Amino acid sequence: MKALLALLATLYFATPAAAQTVAITGGTVVIGDGADPVPGGTVVVRDGRIVAAGANVAVPAGAQIVDATGQWVTPGIVGGFTRLGLVEVGAVSSTNDSSAADSDFSAGLDVAPAINPLSAAIATNRTGGVTRAVVAPETANTIFGGQGAVIDLGADMDAVMRPRAFQFVELGERGAARAGGSRSASHASFRNALDQALIYARNPAAYGGQSSDSLLNRVDAAALVPVVQGRIPLVVHVEQARDILSVIALRTDYPRLNIILVGVSEGWTVAPQIAAAGIPVIASALNDLPAQFEQLAATQSNIGRMRDAGVQVAIGMIDDNDAHQIRYSTQYAGNLVALNNVPGATGLSWGEAFAAISSWPAEIMGLGNEIGSLRPGRRADIVIWDGDPLELSSNVDVMLIDGVQQPLTSRQTRLRDRYLSIDEQQLPQAFEW
């Protein structure tokens, strides 16, 4: 392992701008597209992109060889729904940029400037194999949270891969509360906002904004124009079956909406309708209790049953440590595999479960040609594990993002290393730094 680390450090740190071809051989290779793992496979990387991966892959002449025998080689984990980089300490307002309760803006808010690449949570999740994440704002006083982003977890200050990647809106219980107390109010607010965006699009210079007729300022109206025109996705948080059907029905009046559902605890009960509408889902994997009235039909079989019905579905973590513990995604995926052993339950195959935290969220966000798998042409986001990545005891040995090796240290690992084998006499005095 030390030799592997040393070789990769030489290849990716010493000459990052040079043309490089690297072949990672001998490991169990996971493409990330839903297929089964490939024992003894090879991954070829050149200039930060995947050239080939799988069985019987020829090693190019002159390639640097990295022997991964006994290890697993996978694409990086893609956090399907997170607030990563927006929150350091949730209860400390100065370190929480997930929402803006006192702002005049809602849909026009853009999370990109608020994402902190030096957040402790980014380093912690990097050590857990997470290389990319979908980052969404939270709502405050309206149903619209603003524009989310897709980020990488590289150890640099350039975290945002795609800014203004989608618009986030609440249309379930929380949306009802934000709109004035009922779902009818949230849908009235939503329809009014989209109608105002269409008016703005026809003549931006003439748009008044914030009048008694518009109820939407110019910034928010402008931000919703690409949404109502279908140019960027609309990520809608709903849990209840009735709310899911209501969102699907919005397509009748707004046929160009590119809708993505998130949460969706009762999705299995209306899975045929979701599939027929062609709407993808980023679902919470382990919701199996009626924690809210809108989750009465929650079950851990939700994702498996939606998948069986033909729904495009990935794992997300809304309201579930979504600002700090995206690395739990591998555990959640593993639990979906284990469900196959529970009588009456519906889970996923191993390959499907890994795709649910890699290529499937990437595809849902329109980035499947760039990230989420080891298919040719994708960015070289590669993780080398010391065992099955869906097994809790497995650890990350090496991580590459865009072909660049990443540090696997965090505040937690530094504290562990500092105090793991220290005796009392070595401890610093209270007044010493």
N, C-alpha and C positions, 0 to 999 in steps of 0.2 A: 504493500500500500504506500509506503514512503516513497518507493521508486516511482509509482504512478503519479503521486502528487508532485514530485520533483519534476517529472517529465512534462506534465501539463503546465506547471508554472513556467517552465522554460519556453514552452510553445506559445502560451497565450499572454504572458506578461512581458517577455523579453523583446519580442518583435511583433506586436499586434498588427502593425500595418503591412507586414510582409505577406506574400502569397503563401498559404499553408494548406497542406493536406494531411489530415490525421485520420487514422483508422483505429477505432476502438473495437477490439476483437475478443471473442471467447466468452462474452457475457450473455446472460439471458436478456434478449432485446425485446422491448415493448414498443411497438410502433405508435400506439395510442389511438388507433382508429377503430377500436372495438374487437380487433382480432386477438387470438390467444398469444401469449408470450412465445418467443422463439429462442430455444436453448442454443447456445453456441453461435449466436449471431454476430454480425459485424455492422458498425455504423461508420460511415465515411463522411468527414466534414472538410469543407474547403471554404476559406474566406468567410467564416461565420455562418455558412449555410449547410444544410444537409444535402449531401450528394446521393447517398443510397443508404438503406438500412434494412436488415432482415437476414434471412438465411442465404447462403451461397452468393454472398456479395464479394466481388473481387476486390482485393486490396490494390489500389493504384501503385504503380512503380514510384519509388521514392517517398512514399507516404511514411510519416512517423507512426509507429505502431504503439498502441497502448493496450496492454493485456488486462482485460477485465474478467478473466476466468474466475468463476465463483461469485460474481457480482451481478447486479441487475442494472441495465442501461435503459432509461426511459426518457420521454419528453418531460419538461418541467410541468409542475402542477399549475393549472390556471384557476384562480379563485373566481368562481362564476358570479358571485355577488358579494361585495365587501364594502367596508368603509376604511380600508387600509390606508394609512398615511394621513388620515384626517383627524385622528384622535390619539392623544398620548395618554392622558388620564381623563376618563369620561366625566368625572364629577368636577373637574377643574375647567371652568369655562374658557380660560385663556389658552388651554391646550386642546380645545374641542372645536373643530371647524366643520363639523358634519352638517350643521343647520344654522340658519340666520334668522332668529325670531324677531329681531328688531329692524330687519331690512325692508326697504320699500320694494325689493325685487323678489321674484320667486323663480319662474321658469327661466329668467335671464341669468340666474346665478351659474357660474362655471367653477367646478371644483378644482380645476387644474392648478391655479395659483396657490391653492390652500394645501396641496399634497406635499408633505414633508418627507423627502427621501431619507433623511437621517432619523426618522422615527424608530424607536426601539422595536416596535412591532414589525417593521419591515425586515430588520436584521433577524429577528426571531423566526419569522416565517420563511425567510430564505434558508435557514438551517434545516427547515422541515421540508424542503424540496419545492417550495412555491416560487415560480419564476415570473409569473404574470398575474394580474388581478384586475377584475372589473370593479371600479370604485364609484359608488353612488352617493349622492347627498341624501340627507334626511329632510323631510318636510318640517315646516315650523307652523306658520299661521295660515297657509293655504294648502291646497291639494298638490301643488307642484313643488318639487324639491330642487329642480334645476338640472343642469347638464353634467352628466357623469363622464368619466374618462377610463381608458384602459392604460395600465401602467406596467413597467417592469420593476423587478425588485433588485436590480443591479446596485452595486456599491459605488454609486456616483450621484451627481446632482441632476442628472437628466432622466427623471423617472417616467415622464408622461410619454407613452407611445402614441396614443390617439386622444387628443382633447375633444371635448364636445361630442363624445361618441354616441350619446343617447340622452333622452329626456326622461326624468323619473317622476312618476305621479302615484298618489295613493287613492284607490277607489274602493277600498273595503271599509272596515270599521274605523280605521284611523282616518281615512279620507272623509268619512261622514262627520267625524268629530272636527276635522280641520275646516270643513265647509259650513258648519253651523249646527250640526247635530243630527243630520239624516243623510241617507244615501241619495235621496232625491235632490238634496242641496249639492252634494258633491258632483252628481252628473250634470246638474244645471250649470254649475261653475265650470266644469270641464267643457261642455258644449259651447258655452259662451266664449271661453278662452280660444277654442279652435276657430269659432266663427270670426272673432276679432282678428286672429292671425290671418285668416283669408282676406279680410278687409284690408289689413296692413299690407299684405303681399300685392294687392291690386294697385295701391297708391300709397307708398310709405310716406311721401312728403305731406299728404293730406290727413294722415292719421292723427287724431287728437290725443288719445290715450288718457286714462284716468278720468274720463268724463262720466256722467251718470249713465251714458249709453254704452260705453266701452268696458268699464270696470277692469281694464288691463292697460298698464303703461306701455310705452313704446319699446322699452328694452325687452320686456316679457313677450310682447307680441312678436317682435322680430325673432326671438329665440324659438317660438313655436311654429314659425313659417316652415322650416325644413321638416318638422314633425308632421304637420297636416299635409304636406306635399309628399310624404313618404321617403324623404331623403335621409333621415336618421331615425333609428328605432325609438319607439315609445315603450319604456319599461314600466309596467303597471303592477303594483303590489295588490294582490287580492288573495284571499284564502278560501272563502266560501263558494260553494258550487253556484249559487244564485248570482253572486258577483262576477264569477267567471263568465257565465252566460251573458250577463249584461255588457261586459266588455266586448265579447264577441259580437254582440248586436250593434255595437258602435260602428262596425264596418259598413252597415247599411247606409248610414248618412255620411260617413267619412271613409270611403273605400280604399283610400291610398295609405291609411295608417299602417305602419310597419310595427305591429304589436309584439312585445315579448312579455309573457307573464312571469312573475316572480312570487315565491312563497307557495301558493297553490296547494294548501294542505288537503283540500277536498277535490283535487283535480281528477282523481281516479273515478269519481262518481259521474263525471261528465267527460271522460276521456275521448269517447267517439266524436263529440262535438268539437273538442279542441283540435283533434287530429283532422277533422273535416275542414276546419277553418285554416289549417296550416299554420297555426300559431305555436311557436316554440315556448318551452317552459324552463325556467331555472328554479328548481324546487328545493325546499328544505328536506334533507334526507331522513331525519329521525323524528319528525313531528308525529307522535302517536298518542297524544293526550289532548282532551278538549280544553286546552289552556285558555282559549277564548271562545265565545259563542260561535264565531265564524269558523271554528276548527273542530266542530263536533264529530265529523267523520274522518278525522286524521288517523292515518295508519302508516306504519313503516313500509307497507307494500305499495304505497302511493306511486313512487317512481317506477317500480317494476310493472305495475298494472298500466300506467300511462304508456310506458315503452311498448308493452304488448299490444296496446290499442293503436300504435302507430304515431304517437306523439314524439316529437323531437324534444328530448329532455336532458338537462344537465343538473349538477348539484350546485346549490348556492347556500349562503349562510345568513340570510336576512334575519335580524333580531337574535342571532345566535353567535355571540362573540365575534360579530362581523368586523370589528375594528382591530382585533388582536390575535385571534387564533384560527387563521385560515388553514394552518397546517393540520387541523383536525379533519380536513377533507379526505385524507387517505384513510383515516379510521372510519369515516362515514361510508366511503366506498366499500371498504372491507366488510362493514356490517350488511350492506346490500347483497354482497356475495353470500354471507352466512345465512341470510334469510331463506335461501334455497333449501336449507336443511330444516326449516320450521314448517310443520304440516299446515297447509292452508295459506301460507304466505307466498308472496311473489317478490323475488329479488332480481338481480342481474348476474350475468356471467362475469368471470374475472375480467375479461377483456372489455366488456361493456362498462363495468364499474370504473375501470381506470379511464376509459374514454369520457365518462361522465364528469371527470375532474381534469380533463386535458383537452382533447380535440372538440368535444361536443360544446362546451361553453365558448370555445374560440369560434366555432362555426356559427353558433347562435348570434354572436356579436359581429359577424361578418369578417372575421379574421382567420378563418380556417386555412387560408392559403399562406398565412404567415407564421402562425404559432399553433401549439397544442399537439403536434404530432412529429414523428420522425420521417415523414414523407419527404421525397426529394423537393428541394427548393425552399423548404421552411427554414426559419431562423434556427440556428443551432442552440436551442435551449435544451440542454441535456443534463440529466441527473444520473450519477452513478451511486447506487445504493449497496450496502453490504448484505442485503437480503431482500425478500419480497417487499416491495414498497407499501403494500396494504397490510403488512404485519406490523403491529405496534412496536416490536422490538428492533425493527430495522432502522438504520441511520443513513444519512447522506454522507458519502465519502468525498464526492467531487460534484461541483455544479458549474455549468457553463451557461451564460446568457449572451446571446448573439456571438457565441464562440469564444467568449472571454471568461476565464475562470474567476469565480466569485469567492470571497472569504466566507468561511462558515463559522464565524464567531459572532457572539451577541453579548449583551450585558449578562445574560444568564450563564453562558459558557465561561465568561471571564471570572464571574463570581465563583463558579464551581471550581475552576482551576486554581483560584487563589486560596480557597479554604478547604479543598479536598483532603490535603495531607499536611495541614499546618498544626503545629503544637502550640500550646498556650504561650510559651516564651517567645514565639515568633510574632505574636499578634501585636499590632501597633498600639501605642498608648492612645487614650481617648483624645488627647490634645495634639496628637501628631497627625500629619497629613500623609 
